[in-house]
Amino acid sequence: MSSDKNLSKGLLLGFLAGGLVGASLALLFAPKSGKELRKDIQDKAEEYKKEAEKQLSKAKEKAQEVLNEGKKKGQQIIEDAKRKAEELKADAEKLMKGRKGAPAEEQETEHA
């Protein structure tokens, strides 16, 4: 899962960087005045910044979902373990009560 996360993060950063470089080159080679060019670059940078923030927000939401799911599963495992421990304890107590009430001959035979 960590590998998928790193791959997704790398792809996202690669697309953003590639898009930014490509847009910048296209703007630089376009026949525009310096003022228009700077405005276009600023607009594109703002557009990419908003897109990156949106993607980051989605990634945070997904991470929170995964974390919450992990917590729920962990709690369920703990509850199951507690229930099993209580069952084992109850079974052991039943066995011990049964041994205490057994005739002395049976207890000696079992120890031998």
BELUR-V51733 format. One record per pair of residues at least 6 apart in sequence whose C-alpha atoms are under 7 Angstrom apart, sorted by the first residue. I is the first residue (numbers start at 1). J is the second residue. If there is no record, write none. Layout:
# BELUR-V51733
i = [I/I]
j = [J/J]
This chain:
# BELUR-V51733
i = [24/27]
j = [41/37]
